[in-house]
Amino acid sequence: MASGSDRNPIIIGGLPSQVPDFDPEETQEWLDSLDAAVDERGRQRARYLMLRLIERAREKRVAVPEMRSTDYVNTIPTGAEPFFPGNEEIERKILNATRWNAAVMVSRAQRPGIGVGGHIATFASSASLYDVGFNHFFRGKDEGDGGDQVFFQGHASPGIYARAFLLDRLSQDNLDAFRQEKSKAPHGLSSYPHPRLMPDFWEFPTVSMGLGPIGAIYQARMNRYMHARGIADTSKSHVWAFLGDGEMDEPESLGQLTIAAREGLDNLTFVVNCNLQRLDGPVRGNGKVIQELESVFRGAGWNVIKLIWDRTWDPLLAQDRDGILVNRMNTTPDGQFQTYATESGAYIREHFFGDDQRLRAMVEGMTDDQILHLGRGGHDHKKIYAAFKAAVEHTGQPTVILAKTVKGWTLGPNFEGRNATHQMKKLTVDDLKGFRDRLHLPISDKELESGAPPYYHPGRNSEEIQYMHDRRLGLGGYVPTRVVRAKPLALPDDKTYATVKKGSGHQSIATTMAFVRLLKDLMRDKELGRRFVLIAPDEYRTFGMDSFFPSAKIYNPLGQQYESVDRELLLAYKESPTGQMLHDGISEAGCTASLIAAGSAYATHGEPLIPVYVFYSMFGFQRTGDQFWQMADQLARGFVLGATAGRTTLTGEGLQHADGHSQLLASTNPGCVAYDPAFGFEIAHIVQDGLRRMYGPDSEDVFYYLTVYNEPIQHPAEPENVDAEGILKGVYRFSEGVSGTIPAQIMASGVAVPWAVEAQKILAEDWDVKADVWSATSWNELRREAVACEEYNLLHPEEEQRVPYVTRKLAGAQGPFVAVSDWMRSVPDQIARWVPGTYQSLGADGFGFADTRGAARRFFHIDAQSIVVGVLTELAREGKVDRSVLKQAIDRYQLLDVSAADPGAAGGDA
């Protein structure tokens, strides 16, 4: 691992332009030497000499400008390739068997009556890349640590299954149950890497393109974080991410490259399978994606290894003294290379070599078949090994390997390099015969002509299978494997939560601050405290969390190499190599990737971490919802705080900040337990239960989402005999009506509970209505439990029918029910069918806007006076009050005049 100054230079490859020439004569001598080299030996020789000088300058740490891209040839020259330690013949046989079984598995999945789909071509192109990794590099977990973390390209999953079959990790029944997870249970295999569906096999879900790259970056960074803080020894762990060149168009794929370079993550290697094709066509038909990606990664500070040509090109390149062959490689666009992959040797001879006598002379002694088999580097085991070895031995920078391959490689002329190959799932009998012949497998024509094609296994005691087991034994076990070694955490007792449960007294604080106060107390716990990982996108101060700066500190592997501008303040910004807080900058995607890496550390490294990710308004579930789905798939745990929540609470910020729908988005995630608490004591119960469920003896694979607000209110102390069960299940009676004769019920959540309490008072004083106020801490959990009851009743008609909790809880409550929140009406409407009575909701539907809180709530008709009219409207519908009172109430409270509303408390971020 390189030193801090090497890893994070302020100027990279700079060349001073205003430095005076102190020795013009010496300068002229150097220029004359270059001129002579050009005149006497030619431009190509002069260019070579210049490149060697630049290389030597870097070795001597002389700053020279970085080149954005290099020639379209392998980065590692043939003479510098290391000895290949494997048995290439045996590895070829293993790979042939794997290729066959992967393709046959997908083809058999298309049999009549099944037709569940699958992808063949991606693995066919990347099979050699994986095989070298499995045989020589990927570390398993048998040594007791986390091993390597491998992010497999999602569409290549059939190949990973096929290899596991050869190793007897999966059976033929498993392969025949590909994509039939329920109908063929317990043998079913998930379509792609899904840890939630195969929790003993897959570790990282990757098929949602772009999430693998960003996930790998932050996994590598989390490994360093855990090591620096003494939580786990991750010094041997290497993170591998296998990606597609088309996938690199996703913003998540390239958007966070700089953090990997900035923090010197040399424990990270990207392997980009450059088969030059997207799902339906070329990636850069008129350009060169490898050259483009090289420029991007070099510019971001990565080490770049290009793996373009296999060994059959070595003799030709050795003859290329004039650089004419390299020039042709440099100038041929990707679209044309794809055409060469589908054409004959004669076509390549004519069109690639044919228009220059020097090029034609190079291949005069080669047959058309030999020209046809001039291959790409991503299929050459020795050259792949050289690239992988160089990557893991490189220090100070992350590495990307840009490996050129052919999509559908070895599958035959109907598949290889075709635009439609991604969608081709079934091999014909002729395809199978050609495929078998190319792989030299002992399978007869009769076997291929008489029904579904067979799988091939050389035998448990065969040389190939023993070789595979020996290689994995030497590398520490089988990959992929997910192991959960973490033990339950000793959780703090009730005393830790006592301060928050006392309320805020005469002080008004936002629920965000109530949570922060509780977090401080939890972090004081000797065992639990060090496991908290605080994560925020550049807004710790906004959330009132700057109080953690002096003690927890902000993680930076380089420490703080400057004097902070606020160093004399009590809450000064403080960075440290052992800091506990992750300050990921203005990147919700980066923060969520940190959240996932930390939240799954209990499985990845056997050490549970408790991430607490606090984001601003809607910029969590809305912006990074795909990653929250990935989090659930990865079985990650932790707390997510949607701070400054609500459509009307974040005054002044406007349309793109006013969050009235994140609770609804959270309801779509089966792994998310979402709450909308109103007071500190509710937060205390929810957090305590969350720690128990996620980190206690019977841990569950869920994560908690709490929406908290920035509006200061007075928090009551926890009531005696508090209904803790109701808080956790989603609803409890917070305030019983004490005066009035006409019964009614108000249900509210989060910041709306104080409005409901005010409405309760107005209803009693002005309209003789006795309303109870219910705090609905989780509309989502109420609905989830009710749906589960209905599903049970559907399938057990002869058993005692279950009654949803919300129905039982509200049974006996008289009058209509009016629900209100700072969310759109769809949030409380989730429970409408199970409420035992007339039900109506009020909500903030539509876009938010900038104004005072009072004006916004009057506009959406969710303030206390609007709640009053809402209750009266439902009572009139039931005939319990005269309809004439509705117009009276509207006029009395000036509901049609937004400016008449009390502006409410001033703004404030936390």
Disulfide bonds with the S-S distance in Angstrom:
none
